[in-house]
Amino acid sequence: MEGRKLRREDYTVGWLCALPIELRAARMLLDEKHQSIAVENDTNIYTLGRLGEHNVVISCLPAGQIGTSSAATVAIQMKLAFTKIRFGLLVGIGGGVPSQNADVRLGDVVVSQPQRGRPGVLQYDFGKITPDGFEQTGCLSLPPPILLSAVSALQSTQSKEADEFSHYFPENLDVQEFAREAAGPDVLFEASYQHRSGDTCASCDQERLITREPRAGPDVMVHYGTIASGNYVMKDGLERDRINTKLGGVLCFEMEASGLMNTFPCLVIRGICDYADSHKNKKWHSYAAQTAAMYAKRVLSIVPAIPGNTTPGNKDLPETRIYSTCHGEAETQSMPQAAQKQEIRQLSHDLRSQGNLVREYPRRLISLSYCR
């Protein structure tokens, strides 16, 4: 059952996802669900609610319309409808890039983090054709600084992250659909070996599997670094490795982030559902969507919320009106917050220093609204 109905300006976090399973994972993590709000001339469908201290607006791309252009359209409409959004999160699944430098496995989480002069997301299919071949060009914006600070805080406790993931699902919730057991085995084939047939790898040659040591620690690891974003699905192990080498090392492939970073700066969080090769299937979609959503909730638990936009039962902060007098003093009605009082004292000082202006307009009304 949906709860309160808030105003559009009460929502400060924008959460985007590309697939219905990603939307479902996000909705399951809400601590409180809010009533929907009608928005004219907007083709998005919004899910509204509270995650921790933050009021969050969630939207999914239209069915069958994934990719950078669709993501940019949804994000722009969200920003126009919810003008107080401070930052964004792009949360969902992606194809992992296992390598000697990164032990990326199914169910792991990849987070876009700037490094070595790169912004965290690279659009690998944007560039120019030269006599030497294709050259990737262009530069995308960095994730919002407040989210990178939250990432730093989480990295300081990385050894505990996997154990804490389960705490972010609501109690007494049936999450069988997202259970690790439902995903099946984690298998990685040689990059050059192509999938035989069918929706599973039952008919694939097991001799072409890559043997990996079982993890001694948590099942889920969080990796920080560069995410490769483009307009086509990566489904070839050799091409995956070629682009990985050319770009100097990436952690996963996906299809939406490069359409957002310059217009809707966000942190990109991807749960690894396959290895971006021909053996791609949907068995790991649910579990990977869940781990990505849980990490996103952990990020929000670190970021301080803006007063007045957070916890249940919050009422609108009363407006403070300040009346200037012919003596240059400020008479006030209602001073509900310390920050407002400081603002009022500053305005009183300004009024006293502008005596001529005050005498010219002895009863001028000035209204201050505390920043929500």
N, C-alpha and C positions, 0 to 999 in steps of 0.2 A: 504494500500500500504506500502510495506517495505521501510525502509529508507536507512541509511548508511550501508556500509560494513566495519566492523572493523577486526582487527587481532585477532587471538585466545588469544594472551597474553593480550589483552585489557579487558578480562572478569575476574572479581575478585570474583563473588558470584555464587555459585552453588545451584540451587533450584531443588529439587527432589519431584515428586509426583507419586502416584501409579495408579490413575484412570484417565480416560479421562475427567471426570467432574472437577477434581482437576486441570488438565492442562488447561482446558478452563477458569476456574476462575483466574488462574495465568496470562494467556495471556491477559485477559480483563483488568488487572490492569497495564499493561505496559504503561509507559509514551511515549515510542518510540520503534518501532519495527525495528530490524536490518535485513539485508540480511543474509541468511543462509551461512554456511561455510562447505565445504566438508571435511570430516575426513576419511582418509583411515583406513581400517580394524577396523571399529567402527560400531557396530550394533545399537547404540543409534540414535534417531532423536532429534535434538536440536532446541529449540526455543530461539532466541537471542533478546535482547532488553535492554532498560534502565528503571530502577525504581529509580526515584529521581536522585541521583548523582552516582548510581552504575550501571555498565554494568553487566547484569545477563544472565547466561545460564541456561535454564530450560529443563529438560528431564522427560519423563514419562516412567514407567515400561512397558514392552511389554504386549500386550493384553492377559489377562488370566494368566499372570505369576506374581502374587503378592507374597509377602512374603520376608523373610530375605535374602535368597540366591539371588533372582532376584534383590533386592535393592542393595546388595553389588556389583553385577556385573555391574549394570548401573553406580554406583558411581565410581568404579575403572576406567571404561572407560572414564568417564567425567574428572576425575583427570588427566589421561594420555593425553587427548586431549586438556584440558585447564589448563596449568601448573601454571598459576598465580592465581588460585582460593584461596582466603584467608580463606573462611569458607563456610559452607553449611547450607541450610535450608531444612527440610523435612516437607512439608506442605500438609495437606489433612484432611480427615475425620477420626473419631474414635468412638468407643462405650463408652458412658459415664457410670460412676459408681456413682449413687446417694447414699448419705449416710447422717447420722446425722451430720457429720463433713464437708460435702461439698454439697451445694445445686446445683448440676450439672444438667443443663436442656438442652433440645435440642436447638441447635444453639449457645450454649456457646463455648468458646475457652479454650482449655487446653494447657499449655506450660510446657515443661520439665524443671524443676528447681531442682537443688540439694538441699537436705534437710536431716537432721538427719543422716548424713554420707552416704547417698545414692546419686548416680550420676544424677538422673533425669529420667533415663530409666532403668527398670529391665526386664531381660529376664526371664519370669516366668516359662517357660517350659524347662529350661536348668539347669541340676543338677544331682543328684545321688539318687538311690533308697537305702534306709536303712531299718533296721527292724522296724523303727518307721514311715516309709512311704517315700514320695518324699521330698528331701531337695534341695531347690534352691541354686545354687552356681554360682560363676563367678562374675566378676565386669566389667562394661563398662566404657568407658571414659566419662569425663564431657563435656558439651557443650563448645564451644570456649569462653574464658574469655570476648572477646569484645562483644559477643552477650549477655552474662549474665549481663554485664554492661549496655547494652541497655535495657534489661528487667528491671533492677533496676530503670532506668530513667522513663520507662513507668509506673512502679508500683507507682511512686510518683504522678502520675496523673490519677490513676485508676478510680476515680469517674467520669472522663470526657471521658473515653475510648469509651464507647458505642456510645455516641453522636458524636464522631469524626469519627467513622468507615465509615459513608456514604461519608465522604469527600475524601476517597481514591479511589472511582470509577471515571473514566473519565467522564467529563460532556457530556450531550446529548447522553448517551449510553443506549440502550434498555436492561435493566437487568431484564425483567419480569421472565425469567427462574430462576433467583436467588432471587426473591422477597419472603419476609417472608410469605405473604398470600398464595403463592403456596405450601408451605410446609404442611399446615393443622394444626390440633390441636396437642398440646404437651401432650401426655397421658403416664402415668407410671402405670404399673400393679404390683401387688404383685409378689415378686420374685418366689414364688412357683406356680404361675398360668401360665399354658402353652397356647400358641396361639392356637386358634381353627383351622382356615383354611383361605385360600385366601391371597391376597396381602395386605389387610388392616385388621384393627381390628374391622370391622363393626359387625362381628358375635361373638366377644369376650364378655364375661360377664362384663358389666359395673359396676357391684357391686364389682368387684375385683380391681377396680381402686384405686390408692392411692391418697387421697385428699391432695393437697398442696396449701398453701397460694399464691395468686397472688403476683408477685414481685412489690414492691412499686417503685423501681428504674428502671434502664435501662433494656431492654429486653435481652441484651447480656451481660454476665458477663465473665471475664477472670479469670481462675483458674491456679495457679502455684503449681507444685509439681511433683509427681512421675507418670510416664506413664508405664503401663505394656505392654510388647511387646512379641510376640510369633509367632509360625508358624501355628496356626490354628485360625479360626474365633470363637470368643466367642459369643455364642448364647444361653446361659442358665443363668437365673437369680440367681439360687442357687449356681452354680459354680462360677459365677461372684462374689458373695458376699463372698464365701468361700476363694477364692484367695485374694480378697481385705483384708479380715481379716488376713490371713496368712502373707501377705506382709507388714502389718502394715499401710495400707491405700494407695490406688492408685486412680487416677482420671479418667483414661480411659484405654481402651484396643485398641491395634493396631497390625500390622503385619510386619512392615518394620524396625523400628528404631534400634532394636538390631543387625541387620545385617550391620549397618552403623557406629555406634558410635566409634568403635576402629580403623576403617580405613578411615572414612570420618566424622570427628567430626562435629556435627551440632546441631542446636536448633530444637527440634521437636514441631510442632504447629498443633494441631488437633481441628477441628470443630466437635462438638458432633452431630451425625446424628441419633443415636439410643441409647438404654440403654443396649446393649450387652446381650439381652435376646431373647426369642423365638418370640417376637413381632417385631423383626427387619424387616424393609422394606426400600425402597429407596426414600420415600417421602421427607425426609429432606436432602438428599445428596447435592443438589445444594446449598441450603441456608447455610449449614454447611461448604461446601467447600469455599463459598464466605467469611464467617466470618474469617476462618482460613487464607485465602490469604490476607485479609485486615489487619489482625494483623501482618502478616509477612512484609507487606509493611510498617507498622508503625515502626517495628523494624529497617528496613533498613533506614528509615528517621532519626533515631537517630545516626546510625553508620557513622563516618566520612569516606569519600571515599579517596582513594589514588590519589594524584594529577596526572593528565595525563590520567586517565582511566574513566572520568566521563561525564561531561556535553556535550551537543550537540555542534558540531563545533570544538571540541578540535583537534588540530593537534599534530602530533608527536613532542615531545620535541627534539630540535636539539642536536646532539651529540657534546660533548666537547672534543677536543683533547689537550693534554698537551705534549709539547716537552721539554725534559730536555736539558740544554745547558752545555757547558764546565765550566761555572761559577756556576753551581748548582742552577740556577734560572729557573723558569717555565714560558715559553711563551705560552699564551693560544689563542685559536680561539673559540669565542662564549662562553659566560657564561650566560645562559638564566634564571637560577633560583638561589635564595639565597642559597639553600642547596648545589648546585653545587659549588658555590663560596667558601663555607666553606670547601668542599671536596678538592678543588683546593689548598686553603691555607695550608691545612694539608699536602697535597702531596708536596708542595713547601718546607715546613719545613723538611719533610722526605728526600727530595733530597739534601738539604743543609747539613743535618747530615750524608749523605752518599757520601761525596766528591769523594772518590776513585772510587766508583761505577760509578758516573756521568762522571768522566774523562775517565773511561775505555769505556763507551758507550756514546759518546758526542751527538749523535743524535737519541737516543732510543725513539721510539714512544710509548706513553702510551695513551690508550683510556679509557675514562670514559663514561658510559651511566647512566644518572639519573634513579634511581629506579622508575619504572612505577607502 
